[in-house]
Amino acid sequence: MSYSEPATPPEVPGEVASSLEKCTTETLRSIAKYADALAEYREREARLNEADDEDDPQERPEDLPENVPTKATLTEKVINGNRYYYWQWREGDKIKSKYKGPVSQTE
């Protein structure tokens, strides 16, 4: 880990960088967690929207539970340092999920 101040990435707007420089370490760590969760949410939204746009009927995967729609995508979540799989899909404006199981060490 470097002991010099990090350079601001070019894609970070100047006003955001200025605001971050004024934050405490605790606030910066909270912002990092929030930013990571927000990025994960948006990626999941994009995947779900992509699945909604597909017109081709999909084959039902063998491990897909009966009460989970075929358009569901498999999402990996980290909770307390452990990785888990969840099936996720959209129903109207809501995102639904169903637990699949832990990510195995070989994956």
Sequence and secondary structure as in RCSB ss.txt:
>XXXX:A:sequence
MSYSEPATPPEVPGEVASSLEKCTTETLRSIAKYADALAEYREREARLNEADDEDDPQERPEDLPENVPTKATLT
EKVINGNRYYYWQWREGDKIKSKYKGPVSQTE
>XXXX:A:secstr
  SS     TTS HHHHHHHHTS HHHHHHHHHHHHHHHHHHHHHHHHHHHHH  S     TTS TTS TT EEE
EEEETTEEEEEEEEEETTEEEEEEEEE  TT 
